[in-house]
Amino acid sequence: MAARPTGVKADRNERVLKISWDDGRESVYPFAGLRAVCPCVECKGGHDNMGGPADPAQVRDAPDSGITVSNLQAVGAYALQFFWSDGHDSGIYTWDYLRQSDPALAE
């Protein structure tokens, strides 16, 4: 069974999303990295590019563009939807997608 979150916090001062997982891991995602790997069809460049995992190194190394999280919302029990300060809000980040995108996996 895949790991599931036990806590989620968007820290606007540090500009990171923190997720605690039920297996004890804590993941810390820079906002810029999450925005860079938005899984929506527009950001992925079409339906043919959908479904693959994000590159954790891209999440870790994305340059800070100043974009921040305006709002964050649960999508059922399986994902998060981000509302970005640039007006973008169509990406649905599943728990599995977020777990596979953990910047610590790039090390």
C-alpha positions in Angstrom: 0.0 0.0 0.0 1.3 3.5 -0.9 2.2 6.0 1.8 -0.5 8.4 2.7 -0.2 11.9 4.3 -0.8 12.5 8.0 -0.3 16.2 7.8 0.0 18.9 5.2 1.2 22.5 5.7 1.8 25.3 3.2 4.5 27.5 4.9 4.2 30.8 3.0 7.1 32.4 5.0 9.5 29.6 4.0 7.8 29.2 0.6 7.5 25.4 1.0 4.9 22.7 1.3 5.5 20.2 4.1 3.9 16.7 4.1 4.2 14.2 6.9 3.6 10.6 5.7 2.2 7.7 7.6 5.6 5.8 7.2 7.4 8.6 9.2 8.9 10.4 6.3 8.5 14.2 6.0 8.8 15.7 2.5 9.5 19.4 2.0 8.7 20.8 -1.5 9.7 24.4 -2.6 6.7 26.2 -4.1 8.8 27.0 -7.2 9.5 23.3 -7.8 5.9 22.3 -7.4 4.7 25.0 -9.8 7.4 23.9 -12.3 6.1 20.3 -12.3 2.4 21.1 -12.5 0.8 17.9 -13.8 -2.0 19.6 -15.7 -2.5 19.0 -19.5 -1.5 22.6 -20.3 1.7 22.5 -18.3 2.6 19.0 -19.6 2.1 20.1 -23.2 -0.8 17.8 -24.1 -2.5 14.6 -23.2 0.3 12.4 -24.6 2.6 13.7 -21.9 0.3 13.1 -19.0 0.6 10.5 -16.3 4.4 10.2 -15.7 6.1 11.1 -12.5 7.8 14.5 -11.9 11.6 14.7 -11.8 12.5 15.2 -8.1 15.6 17.1 -9.2 13.4 19.6 -11.1 11.3 20.1 -7.9 14.5 20.6 -5.9 16.3 22.9 -8.4 13.6 25.1 -9.9 14.6 28.7 -9.7 12.4 30.8 -7.4 10.1 32.7 -9.6 8.3 34.5 -6.7 5.1 32.6 -7.4 3.4 31.5 -4.2 0.4 29.4 -3.1 -2.7 31.6 -2.8 -4.8 28.6 -1.6 -4.6 24.9 -1.2 -7.5 22.5 -1.3 -8.0 18.8 -0.9 -9.4 16.9 -3.8 -11.3 14.0 -2.3 -9.0 11.8 -0.3 -6.4 11.4 -3.1 -4.9 14.7 -4.1 -4.3 18.5 -3.6 -5.2 21.3 -5.9 -3.0 24.4 -5.7 -4.2 27.9 -6.5 -1.0 29.8 -7.5 -0.5 33.5 -7.3 0.0 33.6 -11.1 -3.7 32.6 -11.5 -3.0 29.0 -12.5 -5.1 26.4 -10.7 -5.8 23.4 -12.9 -3.2 21.0 -11.7 -4.3 18.1 -9.5 -1.3 16.7 -7.5 -2.1 13.2 -6.3 -0.5 11.8 -3.2 1.5 9.3 -5.3 2.7 12.1 -7.6 3.8 14.2 -4.6 5.5 11.3 -3.0 7.4 10.4 -6.2 8.3 14.1 -6.6 10.0 14.4 -3.2 13.1 16.5 -3.7 15.0 14.3 -1.2 14.8 11.5 -3.8 17.0 13.6 -6.1 20.0 13.3 -3.7 
